[in-house]
């Protein structure tokens, strides 16, 4: 995990340092030019170079964000929570987590058919798929990735079930090994390299979810594990969701930002302030004071977890007044929830945006609110 985070974080920090140095040098050149009365300057770096550095840093920051978001699949080790799950979500999590091992050994092939939602625990599925992918990678020697493949295939099974295949073109297993592959403590790895519990635990987890896991393999011809999962009640096939453009509000709105981290508040204000009027406060007490002042806010971006009066408390007190402003709250969450916070988010119908947020999600959420308010006028 540290490796996966440190790689993008390294070039994020390096690129931002270079970009800041470039901007500083540009500013110094412009200052000297102004003192000499020059109308044109030979800049030491181009704006295109600086833009490229910042774009690459942004891409790295998004990778870090996605890795942290993926941790939600392994954050609930103490409870099993079965619900309707799009099996592609925990599968993609596992692929992301195993990427550093996969890329040096094989080409990854994804085949996602249209399938119903499954009735399972996404956290448990993430553990199972990650184990299967790592095992597939370890069955293939390093250094010849183009000649090997690991294929994940999501497909419809018999009525009431979904199948997920994890196949590799690795060394395969002899019949004697194949017959014991799910036995606890059985392993073909060297001492200190494996406990022999991984596949046994996978088998147990899938069976507890009402599914099954089977394997077929031939020595020298590769291996395929097939996970069978029950569909969710009244499940319908999942389709690849089309990427819709963010609805941008046409009119200029009045927006309140509530966040106890000043830098986050300033960031939101810069994003929103290009199109709307923004007020920023940094605690629940000031938020309540502003919200009870009579100012007509069209939207309220509110941090969920704050010391003192939390975002949940602010919402509840505003909702009690019954003036409709509570319906315009958009909650910003950091991904760390208390039991109360989790239950709160499951109960309220308001929009939710996770930190670290991106510009498009902010505009999209705001566009939805302002669009809804226009429709009700």
Number of C-alpha atoms within 10 A of each C-alpha: 11 6 9 16 17 13 13 20 18 12 18 23 14 14 21 18 14 15 21 15 13 19 16 12 15 19 13 13 16 18 12 13 15 13 9 9 9 10 8 9 12 10 14 10 13 12 14 9 12 18 12 13 20 19 15 16 22 18 14 22 19 18 18 20 17 15 17 15 16 20 16 16 19 14 11 14 9 7 10 13 13 15 14 18 19 20 25 19 15 24 22 17 25 23 21 17 20 20 16 14 16 23 15 16 24 25 17 17 13 14 12 16 15 14 22 25 24 26 23 25 22 27 22 23 26 24 20 24 25 22 18 22 26 18 15 28 26 17 18 23 14 15 11 12 17 12 10 19 21 25 20 24 18 22 17 19 15 9 8 15 20 21 21 24 21 22 24 28 20 24 18 21 20 12 13 8 15 16 12 13 21 22 15 14 15 17 19 13 11 8 8 6 9 13 14 17 16 21 21 16 17 23 19 15 19 20 15 11 18 13 20 18 21 13 16 15 20 15 14 12 12 21 23 22 20 20 24 24 25 21 26 19 13 9 15 13 13 14 12 9 6 6 6 7 8 15 17 17 19 11 12 13 18 18 21 25 25 28 26 20 13 14 11 18 21 16 12 22 19 13 16 20 17 10 16 16 14 20 17 20 21 19 22 24 13 14 23 18 11 16 16 12 9 8 10 13 18 18 24 26 25 30 30 26 22 18 9 10 15 20 26 20 16 21 22 12 12 18 14 10 11 10 9 11 17 19 19 21 25 23 22 23 20 15 17 11 14 10 7 10 17 12 11 14 17 10 9 11 11 14 17 19 19 15 15 17 16 15 11 14 15 19 18 17 21 27 19 16 23 22 16 12 13 12 8 7 5
